[in-house]
Amino acid sequence: MTGYGKAVAEVSGGRLTVEIRSLNSKTADVNVKSQLLPRDREIEVRKMLADELVRGTIDVYLTFEASADSSPHAVNADVFHAYWRSAVKALDAETVLTKTTLKDPAVGTILANAILRMPDVVEVKKADILAPEDWPVVSEAFSTAVAELNAYRVREGAALYRDVTSRVQLILDLYKEVEALEGERITAVREKLQKNLDDLAQKPDPARFEQELIFYLEKYDINEEKVRLRQHCKYFMETIDTEPCPGKKLGFIIQEMGREINTTGSKANHAGIQRLVVRMKDELEKIREQSMNIL
């Protein structure tokens, strides 16, 4: 879901820059970080972004650069003249400024520049910067920024795909190693039970001993977990290859994969298998973290 797009629109008053950033989120959460967008167009923009980008915390930034012949600032003449009269009166009372010196252009310029820096003398025009006739090029800029953001997502998605699918395959490979240790586990359980009986100086009936051993091993059998985990991994690969926006569904599949791995660990009763389970959990957690960035 992470991405960034930028586009520029040449409008009547200057240049408008559109920037869109997307981060991970369960839903499409659009935030317009500017007051330049006309209110009657904001809903339209929000809907377009939600439809095109599907999911993510989507932040929209608009910046405007006025052209040389179109300044968004204006001088408030009433406020300027009020400051001027007040300044002239105060300076004249102090005999610093006289009618003669006031006529000096240099003195007038200095005084005027000082007044222009006073509060509320220079104000930003309140009129909308974007005129109605500017909207087609602004809308095109939004589309261009979204296309650039989606292209960014595609590039990131290719690397993400390789990473998560390789980890799924690694989990399957680790489970093959678990299978290779199952025979060793049966032997270890048999030896452990026999040792306990020997310590008790008991000689059980061989047939009954085998029966109890079978019951014991059935309790720790992991064949069902093995089959289900493989099915979940297969479903994961099918989903990521075929679904246009598989992120949410992959999250549910990952939960099921984790359940089978955890059950395998609880039934392992073998140090080597436990170590493999820990490695599978580690890989699955990395897949879960990466899946948060998949649409």
C-alpha positions in Angstrom: 0.0 0.0 0.0 3.0 2.4 0.4 3.4 4.8 -2.5 4.0 8.4 -3.6 2.8 10.3 -6.6 3.3 13.9 -7.8 1.9 16.1 -10.6 1.8 19.8 -11.6 -1.1 21.7 -13.1 -0.6 25.1 -14.8 -3.7 27.1 -13.7 -4.7 30.7 -14.5 -3.2 32.2 -11.4 0.1 30.2 -11.3 1.2 26.6 -10.7 -0.6 24.0 -8.5 1.4 21.0 -7.3 -0.5 17.8 -6.3 1.2 15.3 -4.0 -0.4 12.0 -2.8 1.2 9.7 -0.3 -0.2 6.3 0.8 0.7 4.3 3.9 -0.7 1.0 5.4 -4.3 1.0 6.6 -7.2 -1.5 6.7 -9.4 0.8 4.8 -9.2 3.8 2.5 -8.7 6.8 4.8 -8.3 10.0 2.7 -6.9 13.1 4.3 -6.8 16.4 2.3 -4.0 18.5 3.9 -4.9 21.7 2.1 -7.5 24.4 2.0 -6.9 25.1 -1.7 -9.2 22.4 -2.9 -12.7 23.8 -3.6 -15.3 22.4 -1.2 -17.6 21.4 -4.1 -14.7 19.3 -5.5 -13.4 17.6 -2.3 -16.0 14.8 -2.2 -15.3 14.1 -5.9 -11.6 13.8 -5.2 -12.1 11.7 -2.1 -14.2 9.2 -4.0 -11.8 9.0 -6.9 -8.9 8.3 -4.6 -10.8 5.7 -2.6 -11.9 3.9 -5.8 -8.4 4.0 -7.4 -6.2 3.3 -4.4 -8.6 0.9 -2.6 -6.8 0.9 0.8 -4.3 2.9 2.7 -3.9 6.1 4.7 -4.0 8.5 1.8 -2.6 12.0 2.4 -3.2 14.7 -0.2 -1.1 17.9 -0.3 -1.7 20.9 -2.6 0.8 23.7 -2.9 0.3 26.8 -5.0 2.9 29.1 -6.5 1.5 32.3 -7.9 2.8 33.6 -11.2 4.8 36.9 -11.4 1.8 38.9 -12.6 -0.7 37.4 -10.2 0.1 37.9 -6.5 -2.3 36.4 -3.9 -1.5 39.4 -1.6 -3.1 42.9 -1.4 -2.6 46.1 0.5 -5.4 47.1 2.8 -5.5 50.9 1.9 -7.7 51.9 4.9 -5.3 50.2 7.4 -2.3 51.6 5.6 -3.6 55.2 5.8 -4.6 54.8 9.4 -1.0 53.8 10.3 0.3 56.6 8.1 -1.8 59.3 9.8 -0.9 57.9 13.3 2.8 57.9 12.4 2.8 61.4 11.0 1.0 62.7 14.0 3.3 61.0 16.5 6.5 62.1 14.8 5.3 65.6 14.2 4.5 65.9 17.9 8.1 65.0 18.7 9.3 67.5 16.1 11.1 64.7 14.4 9.0 64.9 11.2 7.9 68.2 9.6 5.9 68.9 6.5 9.2 69.7 4.7 10.9 66.4 5.6 7.8 64.5 4.8 8.0 65.6 1.2 11.4 64.1 0.9 10.9 60.9 -1.2 13.5 59.0 0.8 11.8 59.7 4.1 8.4 58.8 2.6 9.7 55.5 1.2 11.2 54.5 4.6 8.0 55.3 6.4 5.9 53.5 3.8 8.1 50.3 4.0 7.8 50.4 7.8 4.0 50.6 7.6 3.8 47.7 5.1 5.4 45.5 7.7 2.7 46.3 10.3 -0.1 43.8 11.1 -3.1 43.6 8.7 -1.6 46.0 6.2 -0.7 43.3 3.7 -3.3 40.5 3.6 -3.9 37.4 1.6 -6.7 37.6 -0.9 -9.6 35.5 0.2 -10.8 34.7 -3.3 -10.5 31.1 -4.4 -7.2 30.5 -6.2 -8.6 27.8 -8.4 -11.2 29.1 -10.9 -13.9 26.8 -12.2 -12.2 26.8 -15.6 -9.0 25.4 -14.0 -10.6 22.2 -12.8 -10.0 20.0 -15.9 -6.2 20.5 -15.7 -6.4 20.0 -11.9 -8.4 16.8 -12.3 -5.8 15.6 -14.8 -3.0 16.3 -12.3 -4.8 14.2 -9.7 -5.1 11.3 -12.2 -1.4 11.7 -13.1 -0.4 11.6 -9.4 -2.5 8.6 -8.8 -1.0 6.8 -11.8 2.5 7.6 -10.5 1.6 6.3 -7.0 0.2 3.1 -8.5 3.3 2.6 -10.6 5.3 3.0 -7.3 3.1 0.4 -5.7 3.7 -2.0 -8.6 7.5 -1.7 -8.3 7.3 -2.3 -4.5 4.8 -5.1 -5.0 7.1 -7.1 -7.2 9.8 -7.2 -4.5 7.1 -7.9 -1.9 5.8 -10.8 -3.9 9.2 -12.4 -4.2 9.8 -12.0 -0.5 6.5 -13.5 0.9 6.3 -16.3 -1.6 9.9 -17.4 -0.9 9.1 -17.5 2.8 6.0 -19.6 2.2 8.1 -22.1 0.3 10.7 -22.0 3.1 7.9 -23.0 5.6 7.0 -26.0 3.4 10.7 -27.0 3.2 11.0 -26.8 7.0 8.0 -29.0 7.4 9.7 -31.6 5.2 12.5 -31.6 7.7 9.9 -32.1 10.4 8.6 -35.2 8.5 12.2 -36.5 8.3 12.4 -36.4 12.1 9.1 -38.2 12.8 10.7 -41.6 12.7 13.4 -40.5 15.1 10.6 -39.2 17.4 8.8 -42.5 17.5 12.1 -44.3 18.4 12.8 -41.6 21.1 9.3 -42.0 22.6 9.6 -45.8 22.7 13.0 -45.6 24.4 11.7 -43.1 26.9 8.8 -45.3 27.9 10.9 -48.4 28.1 13.4 -46.6 30.3 10.7 -45.5 32.6 9.5 -49.1 32.9 13.0 -50.3 33.5 13.5 -47.8 36.3 10.3 -49.2 37.9 11.6 -52.7 37.4 8.5 -53.6 35.5 8.2 -56.1 32.6 5.0 -55.2 30.7 3.2 -57.5 28.2 4.8 -56.7 24.8 1.5 -56.6 23.1 0.0 -54.2 25.7 3.2 -52.1 25.5 2.8 -51.7 21.7 -0.8 -50.9 22.2 -0.1 -48.2 24.7 2.7 -46.8 22.5 0.3 -46.5 19.6 -2.2 -44.6 21.8 0.6 -42.3 23.0 1.8 -41.6 19.5 -1.7 -41.0 18.2 -2.1 -38.3 20.8 0.9 -36.5 19.3 0.2 -37.3 15.6 0.8 -34.3 13.3 -0.5 -35.7 10.0 -3.6 -33.6 10.1 -1.6 -30.5 10.8 0.8 -31.4 8.0 -2.0 -31.8 5.4 -3.8 -28.6 6.5 -0.7 -26.5 6.5 0.1 -27.6 3.0 -3.4 -26.7 1.9 -3.2 -23.3 3.5 0.2 -22.6 1.8 -1.3 -23.7 -1.5 -4.3 -21.4 -1.0 -2.0 -18.5 -0.1 -0.1 -18.9 -3.4 -3.4 -19.2 -5.4 -4.8 -16.1 -3.7 -1.7 -13.9 -4.1 -1.5 -14.9 -7.8 -5.2 -14.5 -8.8 -6.8 -11.9 -6.5 -6.5 -8.3 -7.5 -6.5 -7.1 -3.9 -5.6 -10.1 -1.8 -4.3 -8.4 1.3 -7.2 -9.0 3.7 -7.7 -12.6 2.6 -4.0 -13.3 3.0 -4.3 -12.1 6.6 -6.9 -14.8 7.3 -4.9 -17.5 5.6 -1.8 -16.5 7.6 -3.8 -17.0 10.8 -4.7 -20.5 9.8 -1.1 -21.3 8.9 -0.1 -20.1 12.3 -2.6 -22.3 14.0 -1.3 -25.4 12.3 2.4 -24.5 13.1 1.5 -23.8 16.8 -0.3 -27.2 17.1 2.6 -28.9 15.5 4.9 -27.4 18.2 2.6 -28.4 21.0 2.5 -32.0 19.8 6.2 -32.2 18.8 7.7 -33.7 22.0 11.0 -33.6 20.2 13.8 -31.0 20.5 14.7 -31.0 16.8 11.1 -30.5 15.7 10.6 -27.7 18.2 13.6 -25.9 16.7 12.1 -26.2 13.2 8.7 -25.0 14.5 10.4 -21.9 16.0 12.0 -21.2 12.6 8.6 -21.6 10.8 7.0 -19.2 13.3 9.7 -16.7 12.6 9.2 -16.9 8.8 5.4 -16.7 9.3 5.8 -13.5 11.4 7.8 -11.9 8.7 5.1 -12.9 6.1 2.5 -11.3 8.4 4.4 -8.1 8.7 4.9 -7.9 4.9 1.3 -8.7 4.2 0.2 -5.5 6.0 1.5 -3.7 2.9 -0.4 -5.8 0.4 -3.6 -4.4 -1.0 
